[in-house]
């Protein structure tokens, strides 16, 4: 690791997933204005929109996307252009 390029001010910070209220504590240098008390200790708070506890890739709960309908709609819209290009 190169010397002098990494910050020295790592401290415990609480990260809160706002979609499911899950929290975890990690060391970070992020600057925050909000704090939260966890087990009698005050931590800086970073609010997250999504984390590993709410992301569909990690939870296995994904939304079904109608790709076949989109492809059919695209093909019906532009099929005339494709046949003209072949000629």
PDB file of N, CA, C and O in Angstrom, chain B, residues numbered from 101:
ATOM      1  N   UNK B 101       0.832  -1.170   0.000  1.00  0.00           N
ATOM      2  CA  UNK B 101       0.000   0.000   0.000  1.00  0.00           C
ATOM      3  C   UNK B 101       0.884   1.242   0.000  1.00  0.00           C
ATOM      4  O   UNK B 101       1.894   1.293   0.702  1.00  0.00           O
ATOM      5  N   UNK B 102       0.508   2.226  -0.776  1.00  0.00           N
ATOM      6  CA  UNK B 102       1.280   3.468  -0.813  1.00  0.00           C
ATOM      7  C   UNK B 102       1.080   4.243   0.481  1.00  0.00           C
ATOM      8  O   UNK B 102      -0.018   4.272   1.037  1.00  0.00           O
ATOM      9  N   UNK B 103       2.129   4.856   0.944  1.00  0.00           N
ATOM     10  CA  UNK B 103       2.061   5.645   2.169  1.00  0.00           C
ATOM     11  C   UNK B 103       1.535   7.044   1.864  1.00  0.00           C
ATOM     12  O   UNK B 103       1.847   7.623   0.823  1.00  0.00           O
ATOM     13  N   UNK B 104       0.732   7.580   2.784  1.00  0.00           N
ATOM     14  CA  UNK B 104       0.277   8.955   2.686  1.00  0.00           C
ATOM     15  C   UNK B 104      -0.927   9.200   1.797  1.00  0.00           C
ATOM     16  O   UNK B 104      -1.329  10.353   1.644  1.00  0.00           O
ATOM     17  N   UNK B 105      -1.529   8.167   1.198  1.00  0.00           N
ATOM     18  CA  UNK B 105      -2.686   8.410   0.330  1.00  0.00           C
ATOM     19  C   UNK B 105      -4.001   7.998   0.982  1.00  0.00           C
ATOM     20  O   UNK B 105      -5.073   8.355   0.493  1.00  0.00           O
ATOM     21  N   UNK B 106      -3.929   7.250   2.081  1.00  0.00           N
ATOM     22  CA  UNK B 106      -5.147   6.799   2.754  1.00  0.00           C
ATOM     23  C   UNK B 106      -5.404   7.663   3.988  1.00  0.00           C
ATOM     24  O   UNK B 106      -4.468   8.017   4.705  1.00  0.00           O
ATOM     25  N   UNK B 107      -6.678   8.002   4.235  1.00  0.00           N
ATOM     26  CA  UNK B 107      -6.985   8.844   5.392  1.00  0.00           C
ATOM     27  C   UNK B 107      -6.709   8.105   6.700  1.00  0.00           C
ATOM     28  O   UNK B 107      -6.796   6.879   6.766  1.00  0.00           O
ATOM     29  N   UNK B 108      -6.382   8.857   7.718  1.00  0.00           N
ATOM     30  CA  UNK B 108      -6.086   8.289   9.031  1.00  0.00           C
ATOM     31  C   UNK B 108      -7.286   8.376   9.970  1.00  0.00           C
ATOM     32  O   UNK B 108      -7.242   7.826  11.070  1.00  0.00           O
ATOM     33  N   UNK B 109      -8.355   9.054   9.560  1.00  0.00           N
ATOM     34  CA  UNK B 109      -9.461   9.353  10.471  1.00  0.00           C
ATOM     35  C   UNK B 109     -10.644   8.386  10.328  1.00  0.00           C
ATOM     36  O   UNK B 109     -11.793   8.828  10.319  1.00  0.00           O
ATOM     37  N   UNK B 110     -10.386   7.080  10.216  1.00  0.00           N
ATOM     38  CA  UNK B 110     -11.480   6.114  10.189  1.00  0.00           C
ATOM     39  C   UNK B 110     -12.116   6.044  11.569  1.00  0.00           C
ATOM     40  O   UNK B 110     -11.424   6.047  12.587  1.00  0.00           O
ATOM     41  N   UNK B 111     -13.443   5.981  11.587  1.00  0.00           N
ATOM     42  CA  UNK B 111     -14.169   5.885  12.852  1.00  0.00           C
ATOM     43  C   UNK B 111     -15.409   5.029  12.625  1.00  0.00           C
ATOM     44  O   UNK B 111     -15.836   4.874  11.481  1.00  0.00           O
ATOM     45  N   UNK B 112     -15.999   4.468  13.680  1.00  0.00           N
ATOM     46  CA  UNK B 112     -17.236   3.693  13.506  1.00  0.00           C
ATOM     47  C   UNK B 112     -18.381   4.607  13.058  1.00  0.00           C
ATOM     48  O   UNK B 112     -18.592   5.680  13.622  1.00  0.00           O
ATOM     49  N   UNK B 113     -19.116   4.161  12.033  1.00  0.00           N
ATOM     50  CA  UNK B 113     -20.245   4.911  11.492  1.00  0.00           C
ATOM     51  C   UNK B 113     -21.413   3.944  11.331  1.00  0.00           C
ATOM     52  O   UNK B 113     -21.217   2.806  10.903  1.00  0.00           O
ATOM     53  N   UNK B 114     -22.630   4.385  11.671  1.00  0.00           N
ATOM     54  CA  UNK B 114     -23.824   3.569  11.498  1.00  0.00           C
ATOM     55  C   UNK B 114     -24.430   3.853  10.126  1.00  0.00           C
ATOM     56  O   UNK B 114     -24.625   5.010   9.753  1.00  0.00           O
ATOM     57  N   UNK B 115     -24.723   2.801   9.386  1.00  0.00           N
ATOM     58  CA  UNK B 115     -25.380   2.897   8.090  1.00  0.00           C
ATOM     59  C   UNK B 115     -26.781   2.312   8.238  1.00  0.00           C
ATOM     60  O   UNK B 115     -26.940   1.201   8.743  1.00  0.00           O
ATOM     61  N   UNK B 116     -27.803   3.060   7.798  1.00  0.00           N
ATOM     62  CA  UNK B 116     -29.191   2.621   7.962  1.00  0.00           C
ATOM     63  C   UNK B 116     -29.860   2.533   6.601  1.00  0.00           C
ATOM     64  O   UNK B 116     -29.900   3.510   5.853  1.00  0.00           O
ATOM     65  N   UNK B 117     -30.386   1.354   6.284  1.00  0.00           N
ATOM     66  CA  UNK B 117     -31.148   1.140   5.058  1.00  0.00           C
ATOM     67  C   UNK B 117     -32.559   1.667   5.309  1.00  0.00           C
ATOM     68  O   UNK B 117     -33.278   1.139   6.158  1.00  0.00           O
ATOM     69  N   UNK B 118     -32.953   2.698   4.580  1.00  0.00           N
ATOM     70  CA  UNK B 118     -34.236   3.348   4.818  1.00  0.00           C
ATOM     71  C   UNK B 118     -35.421   2.532   4.306  1.00  0.00           C
ATOM     72  O   UNK B 118     -36.554   2.791   4.712  1.00  0.00           O
ATOM     73  N   UNK B 119     -35.194   1.560   3.432  1.00  0.00           N
ATOM     74  CA  UNK B 119     -36.315   0.782   2.907  1.00  0.00           C
ATOM     75  C   UNK B 119     -36.771  -0.302   3.868  1.00  0.00           C
ATOM     76  O   UNK B 119     -37.937  -0.696   3.828  1.00  0.00           O
ATOM     77  N   UNK B 120     -35.878  -0.804   4.742  1.00  0.00           N
ATOM     78  CA  UNK B 120     -36.291  -1.845   5.688  1.00  0.00           C
ATOM     79  C   UNK B 120     -35.762  -1.609   7.109  1.00  0.00           C
ATOM     80  O   UNK B 120     -35.869  -2.495   7.957  1.00  0.00           O
ATOM     81  N   UNK B 121     -35.202  -0.441   7.374  1.00  0.00           N
ATOM     82  CA  UNK B 121     -34.708  -0.033   8.699  1.00  0.00           C
ATOM     83  C   UNK B 121     -33.605  -0.935   9.252  1.00  0.00           C
ATOM     84  O   UNK B 121     -33.397  -0.964  10.465  1.00  0.00           O
ATOM     85  N   UNK B 122     -32.900  -1.663   8.405  1.00  0.00           N
ATOM     86  CA  UNK B 122     -31.774  -2.472   8.839  1.00  0.00           C
ATOM     87  C   UNK B 122     -30.570  -1.564   9.039  1.00  0.00           C
ATOM     88  O   UNK B 122     -30.355  -0.646   8.247  1.00  0.00           O
ATOM     89  N   UNK B 123     -29.773  -1.804  10.092  1.00  0.00           N
ATOM     90  CA  UNK B 123     -28.594  -0.985  10.362  1.00  0.00           C
ATOM     91  C   UNK B 123     -27.373  -1.865  10.550  1.00  0.00           C
ATOM     92  O   UNK B 123     -27.462  -2.997  11.025  1.00  0.00           O
ATOM     93  N   UNK B 124     -26.224  -1.310  10.162  1.00  0.00           N
ATOM     94  CA  UNK B 124     -24.954  -1.964  10.450  1.00  0.00           C
ATOM     95  C   UNK B 124     -23.917  -0.890  10.724  1.00  0.00           C
ATOM     96  O   UNK B 124     -24.048   0.252  10.286  1.00  0.00           O
ATOM     97  N   UNK B 125     -22.890  -1.278  11.455  1.00  0.00           N
ATOM     98  CA  UNK B 125     -21.831  -0.349  11.831  1.00  0.00           C
ATOM     99  C   UNK B 125     -20.546  -0.784  11.147  1.00  0.00           C
ATOM    100  O   UNK B 125     -20.161  -1.953  11.193  1.00  0.00           O
ATOM    101  N   UNK B 126     -19.897   0.174  10.518  1.00  0.00           N
ATOM    102  CA  UNK B 126     -18.640  -0.081   9.834  1.00  0.00           C
ATOM    103  C   UNK B 126     -17.724   1.119  10.033  1.00  0.00           C
ATOM    104  O   UNK B 126     -18.171   2.196  10.428  1.00  0.00           O
ATOM    105  N   UNK B 127     -16.458   0.927   9.762  1.00  0.00           N
ATOM    106  CA  UNK B 127     -15.522   2.041   9.878  1.00  0.00           C
ATOM    107  C   UNK B 127     -15.516   2.816   8.566  1.00  0.00           C
ATOM    108  O   UNK B 127     -15.482   2.229   7.484  1.00  0.00           O
ATOM    109  N   UNK B 128     -15.550   4.148   8.678  1.00  0.00           N
ATOM    110  CA  UNK B 128     -15.625   4.988   7.493  1.00  0.00           C
ATOM    111  C   UNK B 128     -15.073   6.372   7.804  1.00  0.00           C
ATOM    112  O   UNK B 128     -14.890   6.743   8.963  1.00  0.00           O
ATOM    113  N   UNK B 129     -14.814   7.125   6.742  1.00  0.00           N
ATOM    114  CA  UNK B 129     -14.384   8.519   6.893  1.00  0.00           C
ATOM    115  C   UNK B 129     -15.462   9.488   6.418  1.00  0.00           C
ATOM    116  O   UNK B 129     -15.213  10.691   6.333  1.00  0.00           O
ATOM    117  N   UNK B 130     -16.643   8.989   6.111  1.00  0.00           N
ATOM    118  CA  UNK B 130     -17.708   9.822   5.567  1.00  0.00           C
ATOM    119  C   UNK B 130     -18.118  10.900   6.578  1.00  0.00           C
ATOM    120  O   UNK B 130     -18.195  10.647   7.780  1.00  0.00           O
ATOM    121  N   UNK B 131     -18.376  12.092   6.068  1.00  0.00           N
ATOM    122  CA  UNK B 131     -18.812  13.207   6.918  1.00  0.00           C
ATOM    123  C   UNK B 131     -20.334  13.226   6.953  1.00  0.00           C
ATOM    124  O   UNK B 131     -20.977  13.217   5.904  1.00  0.00           O
ATOM    125  N   UNK B 132     -20.911  13.252   8.140  1.00  0.00           N
ATOM    126  CA  UNK B 132     -22.364  13.267   8.289  1.00  0.00           C
ATOM    127  C   UNK B 132     -22.778  14.352   9.272  1.00  0.00           C
ATOM    128  O   UNK B 132     -21.983  14.800  10.098  1.00  0.00           O
ATOM    129  N   UNK B 133     -24.036  14.766   9.168  1.00  0.00           N
ATOM    130  CA  UNK B 133     -24.577  15.756  10.093  1.00  0.00           C
ATOM    131  C   UNK B 133     -25.505  15.108  11.115  1.00  0.00           C
ATOM    132  O   UNK B 133     -25.794  15.700  12.154  1.00  0.00           O
ATOM    133  N   UNK B 134     -25.974  13.891  10.823  1.00  0.00           N
ATOM    134  CA  UNK B 134     -26.911  13.209  11.712  1.00  0.00           C
ATOM    135  C   UNK B 134     -26.186  12.181  12.566  1.00  0.00           C
ATOM    136  O   UNK B 134     -25.149  11.647  12.172  1.00  0.00           O
ATOM    137  N   UNK B 135     -26.748  11.911  13.744  1.00  0.00           N
ATOM    138  CA  UNK B 135     -26.208  10.891  14.637  1.00  0.00           C
ATOM    139  C   UNK B 135     -27.338   9.987  15.099  1.00  0.00           C
ATOM    140  O   UNK B 135     -28.515  10.324  14.967  1.00  0.00           O
ATOM    141  N   UNK B 136     -26.967   8.835  15.642  1.00  0.00           N
ATOM    142  CA  UNK B 136     -27.941   7.896  16.174  1.00  0.00           C
ATOM    143  C   UNK B 136     -27.321   7.197  17.380  1.00  0.00           C
ATOM    144  O   UNK B 136     -26.122   6.922  17.403  1.00  0.00           O
ATOM    145  N   UNK B 137     -28.158   6.913  18.386  1.00  0.00           N
ATOM    146  CA  UNK B 137     -27.702   6.180  19.568  1.00  0.00           C
ATOM    147  C   UNK B 137     -28.029   4.706  19.403  1.00  0.00           C
ATOM    148  O   UNK B 137     -29.183   4.338  19.184  1.00  0.00           O
ATOM    149  N   UNK B 138     -27.010   3.863  19.507  1.00  0.00           N
ATOM    150  CA  UNK B 138     -27.185   2.421  19.443  1.00  0.00           C
ATOM    151  C   UNK B 138     -26.494   1.836  20.673  1.00  0.00           C
ATOM    152  O   UNK B 138     -25.283   1.975  20.838  1.00  0.00           O
ATOM    153  N   UNK B 139     -27.264   1.188  21.522  1.00  0.00           N
ATOM    154  CA  UNK B 139     -26.755   0.568  22.748  1.00  0.00           C
ATOM    155  C   UNK B 139     -25.986   1.562  23.611  1.00  0.00           C
ATOM    156  O   UNK B 139     -24.966   1.210  24.204  1.00  0.00           O
ATOM    157  N   UNK B 140     -26.465   2.792  23.684  1.00  0.00           N
ATOM    158  CA  UNK B 140     -25.854   3.807  24.532  1.00  0.00           C
ATOM    159  C   UNK B 140     -24.638   4.497  23.939  1.00  0.00           C
ATOM    160  O   UNK B 140     -24.004   5.313  24.608  1.00  0.00           O
ATOM    161  N   UNK B 141     -24.305   4.184  22.699  1.00  0.00           N
ATOM    162  CA  UNK B 141     -23.164   4.806  22.026  1.00  0.00           C
ATOM    163  C   UNK B 141     -23.696   5.644  20.870  1.00  0.00           C
ATOM    164  O   UNK B 141     -24.547   5.179  20.112  1.00  0.00           O
ATOM    165  N   UNK B 142     -23.207   6.867  20.726  1.00  0.00           N
ATOM    166  CA  UNK B 142     -23.633   7.750  19.647  1.00  0.00           C
ATOM    167  C   UNK B 142     -22.702   7.578  18.458  1.00  0.00           C
ATOM    168  O   UNK B 142     -21.484   7.709  18.579  1.00  0.00           O
ATOM    169  N   UNK B 143     -23.304   7.279  17.288  1.00  0.00           N
ATOM    170  CA  UNK B 143     -22.557   7.091  16.048  1.00  0.00           C
ATOM    171  C   UNK B 143     -23.024   8.102  15.005  1.00  0.00           C
ATOM    172  O   UNK B 143     -24.193   8.488  15.012  1.00  0.00           O
ATOM    173  N   UNK B 144     -22.143   8.540  14.113  1.00  0.00           N
ATOM    174  CA  UNK B 144     -22.601   9.305  12.941  1.00  0.00           C
ATOM    175  C   UNK B 144     -23.503   8.402  12.102  1.00  0.00           C
ATOM    176  O   UNK B 144     -23.261   7.198  12.021  1.00  0.00           O
ATOM    177  N   UNK B 145     -24.542   8.965  11.474  1.00  0.00           N
ATOM    178  CA  UNK B 145     -25.518   8.170  10.733  1.00  0.00           C
ATOM    179  C   UNK B 145     -25.467   8.507   9.249  1.00  0.00           C
ATOM    180  O   UNK B 145     -25.480   9.675   8.861  1.00  0.00           O
ATOM    181  N   UNK B 146     -25.410   7.454   8.421  1.00  0.00           N
ATOM    182  CA  UNK B 146     -25.497   7.583   6.971  1.00  0.00           C
ATOM    183  C   UNK B 146     -26.744   6.825   6.544  1.00  0.00           C
ATOM    184  O   UNK B 146     -26.878   5.634   6.824  1.00  0.00           O
ATOM    185  N   UNK B 147     -27.658   7.515   5.864  1.00  0.00           N
ATOM    186  CA  UNK B 147     -28.892   6.885   5.398  1.00  0.00           C
ATOM    187  C   UNK B 147     -28.687   6.363   3.980  1.00  0.00           C
ATOM    188  O   UNK B 147     -28.225   7.088   3.100  1.00  0.00           O
ATOM    189  N   UNK B 148     -29.038   5.088   3.771  1.00  0.00           N
ATOM    190  CA  UNK B 148     -28.899   4.434   2.473  1.00  0.00           C
ATOM    191  C   UNK B 148     -30.265   4.154   1.881  1.00  0.00           C
ATOM    192  O   UNK B 148     -31.207   3.843   2.610  1.00  0.00           O
ATOM    193  N   UNK B 149     -30.383   4.261   0.580  1.00  0.00           N
ATOM    194  CA  UNK B 149     -31.635   3.917  -0.094  1.00  0.00           C
ATOM    195  C   UNK B 149     -31.755   2.407  -0.267  1.00  0.00           C
ATOM    196  O   UNK B 149     -32.853   1.853  -0.216  1.00  0.00           O
ATOM    197  N   UNK B 150     -30.624   1.751  -0.472  1.00  0.00           N
ATOM    198  CA  UNK B 150     -30.638   0.309  -0.706  1.00  0.00           C
ATOM    199  C   UNK B 150     -29.336  -0.282  -0.168  1.00  0.00           C
ATOM    200  O   UNK B 150     -28.279   0.343  -0.246  1.00  0.00           O
ATOM    201  N   UNK B 151     -29.428  -1.489   0.375  1.00  0.00           N
ATOM    202  CA  UNK B 151     -28.248  -2.187   0.873  1.00  0.00           C
ATOM    203  C   UNK B 151     -28.377  -3.662   0.512  1.00  0.00           C
ATOM    204  O   UNK B 151     -29.293  -4.053  -0.211  1.00  0.00           O
ATOM    205  N   UNK B 152     -27.464  -4.470   1.014  1.00  0.00           N
ATOM    206  CA  UNK B 152     -27.529  -5.893   0.694  1.00  0.00           C
ATOM    207  C   UNK B 152     -28.757  -6.571   1.297  1.00  0.00           C
ATOM    208  O   UNK B 152     -29.141  -7.649   0.844  1.00  0.00           O
ATOM    209  N   UNK B 153     -29.381  -5.965   2.308  1.00  0.00           N
ATOM    210  CA  UNK B 153     -30.571  -6.573   2.903  1.00  0.00           C
ATOM    211  C   UNK B 153     -31.852  -6.233   2.150  1.00  0.00           C
ATOM    212  O   UNK B 153     -32.897  -6.827   2.415  1.00  0.00           O
ATOM    213  N   UNK B 154     -31.788  -5.288   1.221  1.00  0.00           N
ATOM    214  CA  UNK B 154     -32.992  -4.930   0.467  1.00  0.00           C
ATOM    215  C   UNK B 154     -32.810  -5.023  -1.043  1.00  0.00           C
ATOM    216  O   UNK B 154     -33.783  -4.879  -1.783  1.00  0.00           O
ATOM    217  N   UNK B 155     -31.588  -5.259  -1.521  1.00  0.00           N
ATOM    218  CA  UNK B 155     -31.336  -5.328  -2.960  1.00  0.00           C
ATOM    219  C   UNK B 155     -31.851  -6.659  -3.515  1.00  0.00           C
ATOM    220  O   UNK B 155     -31.589  -7.708  -2.926  1.00  0.00           O
ATOM    221  N   UNK B 156     -32.578  -6.639  -4.635  1.00  0.00           N
ATOM    222  CA  UNK B 156     -33.145  -7.875  -5.186  1.00  0.00           C
ATOM    223  C   UNK B 156     -32.101  -8.937  -5.516  1.00  0.00           C
ATOM    224  O   UNK B 156     -32.411 -10.126  -5.442  1.00  0.00           O
ATOM    225  N   UNK B 157     -30.898  -8.563  -5.870  1.00  0.00           N
ATOM    226  CA  UNK B 157     -29.874  -9.552  -6.196  1.00  0.00           C
ATOM    227  C   UNK B 157     -29.536 -10.397  -4.965  1.00  0.00           C
ATOM    228  O   UNK B 157     -29.351 -11.609  -5.080  1.00  0.00           O
ATOM    229  N   UNK B 158     -29.454  -9.770  -3.797  1.00  0.00           N
ATOM    230  CA  UNK B 158     -29.084 -10.484  -2.584  1.00  0.00           C
ATOM    231  C   UNK B 158     -30.269 -11.148  -1.908  1.00  0.00           C
ATOM    232  O   UNK B 158     -30.106 -12.183  -1.263  1.00  0.00           O
ATOM    233  N   UNK B 159     -31.452 -10.580  -2.041  1.00  0.00           N
ATOM    234  CA  UNK B 159     -32.620 -11.145  -1.370  1.00  0.00           C
ATOM    235  C   UNK B 159     -33.292 -12.238  -2.189  1.00  0.00           C
ATOM    236  O   UNK B 159     -34.014 -13.066  -1.633  1.00  0.00           O
ATOM    237  N   UNK B 160     -33.068 -12.255  -3.500  1.00  0.00           N
ATOM    238  CA  UNK B 160     -33.707 -13.254  -4.356  1.00  0.00           C
ATOM    239  C   UNK B 160     -35.114 -12.869  -4.754  1.00  0.00           C
ATOM    240  O   UNK B 160     -35.778 -13.621  -5.467  1.00  0.00           O
ATOM    241  N   UNK B 161     -35.578 -11.734  -4.319  1.00  0.00           N
ATOM    242  CA  UNK B 161     -36.911 -11.257  -4.659  1.00  0.00           C
ATOM    243  C   UNK B 161     -36.780 -10.222  -5.766  1.00  0.00           C
ATOM    244  O   UNK B 161     -36.555  -9.041  -5.499  1.00  0.00           O
ATOM    245  N   UNK B 162     -36.917 -10.659  -6.982  1.00  0.00           N
ATOM    246  CA  UNK B 162     -36.770  -9.726  -8.095  1.00  0.00           C
ATOM    247  C   UNK B 162     -38.125  -9.456  -8.720  1.00  0.00           C
ATOM    248  O   UNK B 162     -39.034 -10.284  -8.654  1.00  0.00           O
ATOM    249  N   UNK B 163     -38.243  -8.316  -9.313  1.00  0.00           N
ATOM    250  CA  UNK B 163     -39.472  -7.951  -9.996  1.00  0.00           C
ATOM    251  C   UNK B 163     -39.449  -8.544 -11.394  1.00  0.00           C
ATOM    252  O   UNK B 163     -38.426  -8.503 -12.078  1.00  0.00           O
ATOM    253  N   UNK B 164     -40.567  -9.090 -11.810  1.00  0.00           N
ATOM    254  CA  UNK B 164     -40.677  -9.675 -13.136  1.00  0.00           C
ATOM    255  C   UNK B 164     -40.829  -8.562 -14.159  1.00  0.00           C
ATOM    256  O   UNK B 164     -41.740  -7.739 -14.067  1.00  0.00           O
ATOM    257  N   UNK B 165     -39.937  -8.546 -15.127  1.00  0.00           N
ATOM    258  CA  UNK B 165     -39.970  -7.529 -16.168  1.00  0.00           C
ATOM    259  C   UNK B 165     -40.503  -8.179 -17.436  1.00  0.00           C
ATOM    260  O   UNK B 165     -40.043  -9.251 -17.829  1.00  0.00           O
ATOM    261  N   UNK B 166     -41.449  -7.548 -18.061  1.00  0.00           N
ATOM    262  CA  UNK B 166     -42.074  -8.077 -19.268  1.00  0.00           C
ATOM    263  C   UNK B 166     -41.186  -7.783 -20.471  1.00  0.00           C
ATOM    264  O   UNK B 166     -41.481  -6.887 -21.262  1.00  0.00           O
ATOM    265  N   UNK B 167     -40.105  -8.536 -20.607  1.00  0.00           N
ATOM    266  CA  UNK B 167     -39.197  -8.288 -21.727  1.00  0.00           C
ATOM    267  C   UNK B 167     -39.776  -8.790 -23.033  1.00  0.00           C
ATOM    268  O   UNK B 167     -39.537  -8.197 -24.086  1.00  0.00           O
ATOM    269  N   UNK B 168     -40.539  -9.879 -22.981  1.00  0.00           N
ATOM    270  CA  UNK B 168     -41.111 -10.410 -24.223  1.00  0.00           C
ATOM    271  C   UNK B 168     -42.087  -9.407 -24.819  1.00  0.00           C
ATOM    272  O   UNK B 168     -42.106  -9.208 -26.034  1.00  0.00           O
ATOM    273  N   UNK B 169     -42.884  -8.784 -23.991  1.00  0.00           N
ATOM    274  CA  UNK B 169     -43.815  -7.775 -24.481  1.00  0.00           C
ATOM    275  C   UNK B 169     -43.098  -6.577 -25.056  1.00  0.00           C
ATOM    276  O   UNK B 169     -43.556  -5.982 -26.032  1.00  0.00           O
ATOM    277  N   UNK B 170     -41.990  -6.223 -24.467  1.00  0.00           N
ATOM    278  CA  UNK B 170     -41.215  -5.089 -24.969  1.00  0.00           C
ATOM    279  C   UNK B 170     -40.584  -5.418 -26.317  1.00  0.00           C
ATOM    280  O   UNK B 170     -40.565  -4.583 -27.221  1.00  0.00           O
ATOM    281  N   UNK B 171     -40.071  -6.632 -26.446  1.00  0.00           N
ATOM    282  CA  UNK B 171     -39.463  -7.038 -27.714  1.00  0.00           C
ATOM    283  C   UNK B 171     -40.519  -7.085 -28.809  1.00  0.00           C
ATOM    284  O   UNK B 171     -40.282  -6.616 -29.922  1.00  0.00           O
ATOM    285  N   UNK B 172     -41.680  -7.647 -28.499  1.00  0.00           N
ATOM    286  CA  UNK B 172     -42.760  -7.708 -29.483  1.00  0.00           C
ATOM    287  C   UNK B 172     -43.199  -6.304 -29.902  1.00  0.00           C
ATOM    288  O   UNK B 172     -43.443  -6.051 -31.081  1.00  0.00           O
ATOM    289  N   UNK B 173     -43.296  -5.416 -28.952  1.00  0.00           N
ATOM    290  CA  UNK B 173     -43.696  -4.049 -29.255  1.00  0.00           C
ATOM    291  C   UNK B 173     -42.644  -3.371 -30.148  1.00  0.00           C
ATOM    292  O   UNK B 173     -42.987  -2.660 -31.093  1.00  0.00           O
ATOM    293  N   UNK B 174     -41.363  -3.600 -29.838  1.00  0.00           N
ATOM    294  CA  UNK B 174     -40.291  -3.032 -30.646  1.00  0.00           C
ATOM    295  C   UNK B 174     -40.334  -3.589 -32.068  1.00  0.00           C
ATOM    296  O   UNK B 174     -40.234  -2.836 -33.037  1.00  0.00           O
ATOM    297  N   UNK B 175     -40.481  -4.899 -32.187  1.00  0.00           N
ATOM    298  CA  UNK B 175     -40.491  -5.533 -33.506  1.00  0.00           C
ATOM    299  C   UNK B 175     -41.693  -5.072 -34.327  1.00  0.00           C
ATOM    300  O   UNK B 175     -41.564  -4.854 -35.532  1.00  0.00           O
ATOM    301  N   UNK B 176     -42.849  -4.922 -33.704  1.00  0.00           N
ATOM    302  CA  UNK B 176     -44.023  -4.469 -34.457  1.00  0.00           C
ATOM    303  C   UNK B 176     -43.861  -3.012 -34.897  1.00  0.00           C
ATOM    304  O   UNK B 176     -44.375  -2.619 -35.944  1.00  0.00           O
ATOM    305  N   UNK B 177     -43.168  -2.233 -34.121  1.00  0.00           N
ATOM    306  CA  UNK B 177     -42.977  -0.832 -34.446  1.00  0.00           C
ATOM    307  C   UNK B 177     -41.963  -0.646 -35.577  1.00  0.00           C
ATOM    308  O   UNK B 177     -42.151   0.220 -36.431  1.00  0.00           O
ATOM    309  N   UNK B 178     -40.903  -1.438 -35.595  1.00  0.00           N
ATOM    310  CA  UNK B 178     -39.803  -1.225 -36.532  1.00  0.00           C
ATOM    311  C   UNK B 178     -39.626  -2.345 -37.563  1.00  0.00           C
ATOM    312  O   UNK B 178     -38.580  -2.404 -38.209  1.00  0.00           O
ATOM    313  N   UNK B 179     -40.613  -3.236 -37.740  1.00  0.00           N
ATOM    314  CA  UNK B 179     -40.445  -4.335 -38.689  1.00  0.00           C
ATOM    315  C   UNK B 179     -40.388  -3.835 -40.134  1.00  0.00           C
ATOM    316  O   UNK B 179     -39.717  -4.441 -40.970  1.00  0.00           O
ATOM    317  N   UNK B 180     -41.071  -2.757 -40.430  1.00  0.00           N
ATOM    318  CA  UNK B 180     -41.032  -2.212 -41.791  1.00  0.00           C
ATOM    319  C   UNK B 180     -39.640  -1.708 -42.134  1.00  0.00           C
ATOM    320  O   UNK B 180     -39.193  -1.871 -43.269  1.00  0.00           O
ATOM    321  N   UNK B 181     -38.955  -1.108 -41.194  1.00  0.00           N
ATOM    322  CA  UNK B 181     -37.607  -0.595 -41.431  1.00  0.00           C
ATOM    323  C   UNK B 181     -36.618  -1.736 -41.672  1.00  0.00           C
ATOM    324  O   UNK B 181     -35.708  -1.611 -42.492  1.00  0.00           O
ATOM    325  N   UNK B 182     -36.797  -2.837 -40.964  1.00  0.00           N
ATOM    326  CA  UNK B 182     -35.887  -3.969 -41.121  1.00  0.00           C
ATOM    327  C   UNK B 182     -36.061  -4.599 -42.493  1.00  0.00           C
ATOM    328  O   UNK B 182     -35.077  -4.998 -43.116  1.00  0.00           O
ATOM    329  N   UNK B 183     -37.291  -4.695 -42.975  1.00  0.00           N
ATOM    330  CA  UNK B 183     -37.513  -5.311 -44.296  1.00  0.00           C
ATOM    331  C   UNK B 183     -37.017  -4.397 -45.410  1.00  0.00           C
ATOM    332  O   UNK B 183     -36.558  -4.891 -46.440  1.00  0.00           O
ATOM    333  N   UNK B 184     -37.095  -3.083 -45.237  1.00  0.00           N
ATOM    334  CA  UNK B 184     -36.593  -2.136 -46.227  1.00  0.00           C
ATOM    335  C   UNK B 184     -35.066  -2.161 -46.275  1.00  0.00           C
ATOM    336  O   UNK B 184     -34.478  -2.000 -47.345  1.00  0.00           O
ATOM    337  N   UNK B 185     -34.432  -2.357 -45.141  1.00  0.00           N
ATOM    338  CA  UNK B 185     -32.971  -2.356 -45.058  1.00  0.00           C
ATOM    339  C   UNK B 185     -32.388  -3.595 -45.754  1.00  0.00           C
ATOM    340  O   UNK B 185     -31.279  -3.537 -46.286  1.00  0.00           O
ATOM    341  N   UNK B 186     -33.126  -4.714 -45.755  1.00  0.00           N
ATOM    342  CA  UNK B 186     -32.653  -5.942 -46.379  1.00  0.00           C
ATOM    343  C   UNK B 186     -32.696  -5.834 -47.913  1.00  0.00           C
ATOM    344  O   UNK B 186     -31.923  -6.494 -48.606  1.00  0.00           O
ATOM    345  N   UNK B 187     -33.590  -5.013 -48.425  1.00  0.00           N
ATOM    346  CA  UNK B 187     -33.746  -4.908 -49.876  1.00  0.00           C
ATOM    347  C   UNK B 187     -32.684  -4.112 -50.446  1.00  0.00           C
ATOM    348  O   UNK B 187     -32.646  -3.911 -51.660  1.00  0.00           O
TER     349      UNK B 187
END
